[in-house]
Amino acid sequence: MGVWNTIVGWLVVSALLLLGSALWLRFFRRGPIEWAWHVCHAWLVARTQGLAAWWRERRGEGAGAR
């Protein structure tokens, strides 16, 4: 009986995750992990643009060079 309990438990958890993610994505563009990743990346980029420009100038590449 222990094996069947494990299988049924796995199926229930899988179904709940599937249902929850489908409902979440109906209302939001990104999932919670993707949203947090996007916010962190935007925060990092916004605070390092000046540093990147300074570094390019220091190396003599100019502001428009990549």
N, C-alpha and C positions, 0 to 999 in steps of 0.2 A: 504494500500500500504506500510505502514511503516514496517510491519512484513516481507513482501517479500523482501524489501530492506535489512533488517538485515540478512535474510537467504541467499540471493545471495551474500552479502558481506562476510559472513562467508565461503561460498563455494569457493569464489575467493581467499580469504586469505589462506584457507586450501590447495587449489590446488597449489598456489605459493610456500608454504612451502614444500609441498610434492615434487614438481618438483625441487626446489632449493636443498633440502637435497639429492635427488637422484643424481643430477649432481655433488654436492660437493663430495660425497662418491665415485664417479667414478674416481676422480683425487687424492683424499687424503685418507690415511688410517683411520684417525680419523676425527670426526667432530670438529668444532672450540672449543667447550666447553671441550670435551674430551682431545683435544690437550693441552689446557691451564692447565687442571687438571694434565695431565701427566708431563708437564714441571715444574709446581709448586712442585709436589711430588718429582721428580728427584732432583730438587734444594734443597729441604728440606732434603732429605735422604743424599745427598752428603755432606751437611754441618753439619749433626748431627752424622755421623758415629764415629768420634773421641770422641764425647761426650758420646755416648753409650758405647764405649770400655772403656773409663775412668770410667764410672759409674759401669760397670761390674767388673773392677779391684778393685775399691774401696769397692765393696760389697764382694770381694773374690771369684767371680765366674770364673775368668779367661777369656781369650780372646775367647776361642772356645765354652764356655758354652752358652746355651740359656735358 
